[in-house]
């Protein structure tokens, strides 16, 4: 049976009303003042706001968004991509590490001949890891990928090596300035220490970087053109077997 209610408004009794009608009138009533209602079975008039029939109903909780589960194929693709990027990072960093270690070792032998001790291994490792990260970032943004259709292959390789040399020097300078800031050094002081503090040594560093990158991009480009170049270089072949 539907409940019947009576409301006290302006000294008069209004009703009978349904629960929904009382709730609507309660919503329009003045705030802070009791809104008296009565229903058969109640011993006295009561404020509607304290009755459970008219208590504000909390909105239904929004259903959580469905969680998207990665398909096995998508998960395998992401894992494969992460593995490929990690291997690429190790490969380029290892390549740079060999070059830098050789140059630093040569420099150390010269300095030792004049009585100056120099331990270059730590510098070579750190620099190779940093520049390896920068190279992967620049390759991800496809620096130097735009080329004319009639460009010869050697010019494509040289141009890309030059672009990466300039970009890597710039990124290295930015990183050195930022790191110097955390160590309380001004940008001028940091820049004066780079490359031995002279223009000639800075230029020599840039030339060295270009010579390091040139064979790297040459190998990458030839591998792209020939496809099976890595397999040809690193697979055992029976030279006595006739093709």
SULGI-V983460 format. One record per pair of residues at least 6 apart in sequence whose C-alpha atoms are under 7 Angstrom apart, sorted by the first residue. I is the first residue (numbers start at 0). GAP is how many residues later the second one is. Records with the same first field share a line. If there is no record, write none. Layout:
I->GAP + GAP
This chain:
2->15 + 16
3->12 + 13 + 14 + 35
4->10 + 11 + 12 + 13 + 14 + 32 + 33 + 34
5->7 + 8 + 9 + 10 + 11 + 31 + 32 + 33
6->6 + 7 + 8 + 29 + 30 + 31
7->6 + 28 + 29
22->31
25->9
33->13
34->12 + 13
35->9 + 10 + 11 + 12
36->8 + 9 + 10 + 11
37->6 + 7 + 8
47->6
48->6
88->43 + 44
91->40
92->35 + 36 + 39
95->32
96->27 + 28 + 31
99->24
100->20 + 23
103->16
104->15
107->10 + 11
110->6 + 7
133->34
143->16 + 19
156->57 + 60 + 61
157->56
160->49 + 52 + 53 + 56
161->48
164->41 + 44 + 45
175->14
176->10 + 13
179->6 + 10
194->6 + 7 + 10
222->6 + 7
